Amino acid sequence: MTVPSENRNIMKNLKREQDYSWDRPAYIPPRVNLTSYVGAKYLLERGQEYNVTWGEATGWLFGKGGLEFMLSGDTKLHAQQRQRMSKALYKDNWHQHIKDFYEQITLQLLHQKSFKIAGMNMVDITRDVGNLAHIHFAANVFSLPLKTDDNPHGIYSEEELYMVLSVIFICIFFDLDPATSFPLRHATRAVAQQLGKIVESNVKSVSMTGLISGIVDKLRENNNPLADYGVHMVRQLLNSGLKEDEVTWSQILPAAGAMVANQAQVFTQLLDYYLSEQGKQHLPAINKYAKMNTAEADDKILHYAMEGIRLNGTFGSYRESQIHDTINDNGREVRVKPGDKVFCSFVQANREPAHFPDPETVRLDRPLDTYLHYGHGPHACLGRDASQVALTAMLKVVGRLDNLRRAPGPAGELKKIPRPGGFCMYMRADHGSYSPFPTTMKVCWDGELPVLKK
């Protein structure tokens, strides 16, 4: 046993002093909770008075570039970073490109990952489709080193890249338990730095000019609907004035980490609702619209997706108060002071009759801008429009399967551990541990899959 000062000398000799805090233990006050729709919008609209809390974590994982990531702060620089990514993501015909890609990759994964048991079609719709579709999207958009049949020289398998990006998300947004924070942060930083060095080497090769650049581009050209992304998107970010390390650490890595696991869980959550006793009455209508292949039918499917997320999603957001304030939380006065961590839950807000009439009912006439699960204000999800297109395409492909249903027994259930406020954790397949994100849920259907277009 040693006193802290001596322990510090020991760690300094081991070159690990920087890994620890040497401050005396201090009381951590409880967070301030908001649960209403009006309270959530009030908090999220005021970026200067209520700052995001993720900057320290992104800085820890990605260094100076992480501190400059668009979600890491509320300064003019962070707003400019957001504009750069927006211009790179939303190109001409982006809607059709993303729609075509997600329809293609969802059907492709169904073909690759599905199997038959006693003549019954089955697939793990969470592990093998919902989670992996977004990995393929991120890899194509950001030119990540994903190993596939088309890219056999990639480095990460689908499952490996999903695990790396999901643990990055957890470290930035879900690092709430002081007892597990130390091992989580160090393990995440190790895998993030490993991936980042590979991505930075790729970005540097993309920044080459002349003959070598043309050869590199040809080797990495996407043969799918996202052909205008990948190396082209990296080059656009470089042309915006960013250096190679800035593109890597302030744009690509944190954006991919913030996107993949979060969007993957949404697909499982909405599908879980429509497979439940409350929601399965809507499956015939979803099946009908999915087979129509018209803009009007796709709009119906989009609204089904948004309603499924509203009724079964688990979303919320933290902010740190910079001011003394009193917030109206649907008639309840909530007082905050500088330094308070304020959490607004969207779970209860999504069921407020004043904003969602007939809150327990799926309605396809709700305005899209009333939904809160993409956030609100200056840090509203930049990829909201792309996400809505992607989820519509995925639900369209899966929803057109005839007699879609849960697999028999526990395999077809999404195992959850209830948490306060309508939130939950998800059991892993072996039930030996749990995760913030859905990990497994198997479904069945009748008939053959549609033919995969080449």
Secondary structure, DSSP 8 states (H G I E B T S, - for coil): ---HHHHHHHHHHTT-GGGS--S--------EEE-SHHHHHHHHH-TTTEE-S-HHHHHHHHTHHHHTSTTS--SHHHHHHHHHHHHHHS-TTHHHHHHHHHHHHHHHHHHHH-EEETTEEEEEIIIIIIHHHHHHHHHHHHT--B--SS-TT-SB-HHHHHHHHHHHHHHHH----HHHHHHHHHHHHHHHHHHHHHHHHHHHHHT--HHHHHHHHHHT---STTTTSTHHHHHHHHHTT--HHHIIIIIIHHHHHHHHHHHHHHHHHHHHHHTSTTTGGGHHHHHHHHHH-SHHHHHHHHHHHHHHHHHH---EEEEEE-S-EEEEETTEEEEE-TT-EEEEEHHHHTT-TTTSSSTTS--TTS-GGG--TT--GGGS-TTHHHHHHHHHHHHHHHHTSEEEEE-SGGGGS--EEE-GGG-EEEE-TTSSSEESS----EEEEES-------
